[in-house]
Amino acid sequence: MQFDSKERQIRSFVLRKGKMTTGQRKAVEELLPQYAIDPVPKQLNFHTIFGNDNPVWLDIGFGNGESIIHAAQIYPDVNFLGIEVHLPGVGHLLIESEKLGLNNVKIIRNDAVDMMTKHMSNDSLDAVHVYFPDPWHKKRHHKRRIINPEFLALTTDKLKTGGRLHYASDWEPYAIEVKELLSVTNTFKNTQADGGFSDRPEWRPVTKFERRGQKLNHGSYDLIVHKI
Ligand SMILES: C[S@@+](CC[C@H](N)C(=O)[O-])C[C@H]1O[C@@H](n2cnc3c(N)ncnc32)[C@H](O)[C@@H]1O
C-alpha cells in the first residue's frame, strides 16, 4: 500500500499501528492473496474480479468487516468490495470470510477515495456504504471527514442511476452535517419523504463502533439516498 504524498494531503484516516492477533497475522499471510485485489489494476473490472455480473456494493472503511460479513451472507447474489487501510480489521474480515466460505467478498487495502477516483469506472457501483466513519470531532480536524461535497460528487459519478449511498453515524453533529449536504445536492433523492434519517435496514448490523456509541448514550443516524 503506497500513498503519493504529493497528491491528496488531507486523508480521512491516520494509519494506526494496531496490534494484530496471531490469527489475524496468519490470515493476512495466508488468505490475503485469495481475497485481496492487489495490485489494483488501472481500471477495476468487476466482472473479471468477481466472475459474474452481480451488483457490487462498496463498503468504505469496513473496520473489522462486521457489516460485510453480515450482508454477504444474506445477499449471496451481491458482490461485496471492502476498502480499508487498518490491517488488523482486514485480518478479521479474512478469518470470518474463510470460516463462512464467502465467495462474494473482495478487499482492497488502500485509501477508498483514491481507489474510487483513479480505478473505478463511472456508473459501476450499485451501493456505497459508509458506516461510522471517523467523526473527527475537533473543529480543526473537520476537513478530514470523508463525507464532503467532493466525496458526494465522486460517489454520484461511481454509482449507477438508482444506486444507493448509505451513511450511518453515532455522532449527531456529523450526521446533521451530512443530511444538510445531501439536501442541497441535486443528484440524490432521500428515501425518506422529509429528507431525514432512516431506520436501520436489514443489511446493516449493529457494529462494534455503534455499540460503543450506545454505551456513551449516542444515537444512531442512518441516511439512505439514491442517485437520481
Ligand atoms: C470508526 S471506523 C468504522 C468501522 C466500520 N465501518 C464499522 O461501522 O464498524 C472507520 C474506519 O474507516 C477507515 N477509513 C477511514 N478513511 C478511510 C479511507 N479513506 N479509505 C479506507 N478506509 C478508511 C479507518 O481505518 C477505520 O477503520
The ligand as an SDF file (V2000), in Angstrom:
LIG
                    3D

 27 29  0  0  0  0  0  0  0  0999 V2000
  -14.6840    4.3150   13.0300 C   0  0  0  0  0  0  0  0  0  0  0  0
  -14.2250    3.0360   11.9600 S   0  0  0  0  0  0  0  0  0  0  0  0
  -15.7760    2.2810   11.4960 C   0  0  0  0  0  0  0  0  0  0  0  0
  -15.6280    0.8760   11.0450 C   0  0  0  0  0  0  0  0  0  0  0  0
  -16.8660    0.1780   10.4790 C   0  0  0  0  0  0  0  0  0  0  0  0
  -17.3830    0.8230    9.2990 N   0  0  0  0  0  0  0  0  0  0  0  0
  -17.9540   -0.0040   11.4940 C   0  0  0  0  0  0  0  0  0  0  0  0
  -19.0610    0.5230   11.3080 O   0  0  0  0  0  0  0  0  0  0  0  0
  -17.7390   -0.7070   12.4830 O   0  0  0  0  0  0  0  0  0  0  0  0
  -13.7490    3.8890   10.4980 C   0  0  0  0  0  0  0  0  0  0  0  0
  -12.8060    3.0830    9.6260 C   0  0  0  0  0  0  0  0  0  0  0  0
  -12.6530    3.7310    8.3800 O   0  0  0  0  0  0  0  0  0  0  0  0
  -11.3120    3.5240    7.9110 C   0  0  0  0  0  0  0  0  0  0  0  0
  -11.0590    4.5730    6.9180 N   0  0  0  0  0  0  0  0  0  0  0  0
  -11.1610    5.8980    7.1040 C   0  0  0  0  0  0  0  0  0  0  0  0
  -10.9210    6.5500    5.9640 N   0  0  0  0  0  0  0  0  0  0  0  0
  -10.6610    5.6100    5.0160 C   0  0  0  0  0  0  0  0  0  0  0  0
  -10.3400    5.6730    3.6400 C   0  0  0  0  0  0  0  0  0  0  0  0
  -10.2290    6.8440    3.0020 N   0  0  0  0  0  0  0  0  0  0  0  0
  -10.1210    4.5250    2.9870 N   0  0  0  0  0  0  0  0  0  0  0  0
  -10.2230    3.3350    3.6170 C   0  0  0  0  0  0  0  0  0  0  0  0
  -10.5340    3.2080    4.9320 N   0  0  0  0  0  0  0  0  0  0  0  0
  -10.7500    4.3420    5.6170 C   0  0  0  0  0  0  0  0  0  0  0  0
  -10.4760    3.5900    9.1740 C   0  0  0  0  0  0  0  0  0  0  0  0
   -9.2610    2.8960    9.0240 O   0  0  0  0  0  0  0  0  0  0  0  0
  -11.4130    2.9230   10.2040 C   0  0  0  0  0  0  0  0  0  0  0  0
  -11.1190    1.5610   10.3530 O   0  0  0  0  0  0  0  0  0  0  0  0
  1  2  1  0
  2  3  1  0
  2 10  1  0
  3  4  1  0
  4  5  1  0
  5  6  1  0
  5  7  1  0
  7  8  2  0
  7  9  1  0
 10 11  1  0
 11 12  1  0
 11 26  1  0
 12 13  1  0
 13 14  1  0
 13 24  1  0
 14 15  1  0
 14 23  1  0
 15 16  2  0
 16 17  1  0
 17 18  1  0
 17 23  2  0
 18 19  1  0
 18 20  2  0
 20 21  1  0
 21 22  2  0
 22 23  1  0
 24 25  1  0
 24 26  1  0
 26 27  1  0
M  CHG  2   2   1   9  -1
M  END
$$$$
